[in-house]
């Protein structure tokens, strides 16, 4: 993998690429909601279903009533990641287990998450001790996460569900080993070797992050934030699980980071930020590119913060009235409709193709639908300007359909008996559908 300034123009060919099931990609798409903070599940259900989003993430934050989340599952078909939320206390551990069981019993559970950002929102209080925010020990957070993981894996109902780790572990004040999923032998951490914390690393790699990556917006905004290596200057995988950003405790090697299971439970951007440069159009394009870049670079699930506007500002696909969609909502609806599939293809096969004149800001993902159609999703992360590229196929195909999710769900162009496609790439995805 390359970052923007490393991709030579000669690196243009993608030959014999192995496809990924379109259904599996769609299963990676998630958003954060605040039903446990009072958002109306009933008002949200229809617009959530319209979006094509398959997963939601919420935190208890002292509200253990799961009825709203279950309603969203029943009406919108979404599955739920649930955790104690922010400022976790002892009582939240067992309460999270109870909530997870209730969601499971209603077919709504997707995963269990650890406490949210112990460096913010009051930290974690556990067994009579409180996590330090910028000073003091993180042992209470580490012990809470260890015990939450153990409780899930010892539960006959929940043991097969994944556990997501604590978010923002790069803020550790002392080396409790939370940068690891399981602390390896010889790690010299405060918690013992072999301590099990999670099945997935959990990162909040917001693609606009001034503290770690000034100069926004920039080309390859989301591609760079999704980079698992130290090339990523945002608050990403490396700065949380490779070498922690606060006190630089050693975690995984960059080789290991490229393969560890990982999820993003928060990322997004407000409309109006950066002196108005983040327009609805920019946000909408960023969000489509984000889901693609994250999946392409090895993130199993991505949750955008958040579905509806709230007091944190205009992050939402919808405004706070539950009625007014932003362009991000319309574009995502079109995108998920075009790629719509409900059956995973277990042996998707390969498609031989190349992209001529491919710049470093243009990326691709090959998907396969259960109807045997290949979908080459090509997206550009240029801030300004455009690039002309050519997709060259291995043979002549009877029907090739070109879709632009920023325009609608119908093809914008249909080609007959062609072996190549010319495209002008700007700042969003184009889908090339190959039908034999």
Beta strands, then each sheet from edge to edge (+ up, - down):
strand 1: 13-18
strand 2: 20-21
strand 3: 29-32
strand 4: 55-59
strand 5: 79-83
strand 6: 109-113
strand 7: 125-126
strand 8: 129-130
strand 9: 162-164
strand 10: 201-203
strand 11: 262-264
strand 12: 301-304
strand 13: 350-356
strand 14: 362-368
strand 15: 374-380
strand 16: 387-403
strand 17: 413-425
strand 18: 429-435
sheet 1: 1+ 13- 16+ 17-
sheet 2: 1+ 13- 16+ 18- 15+ 14- 2-
sheet 3: 9+ 6+ 5+ 4+ 3+ 12+ 11+ 10+
sheet 4: 7+ 8-
end
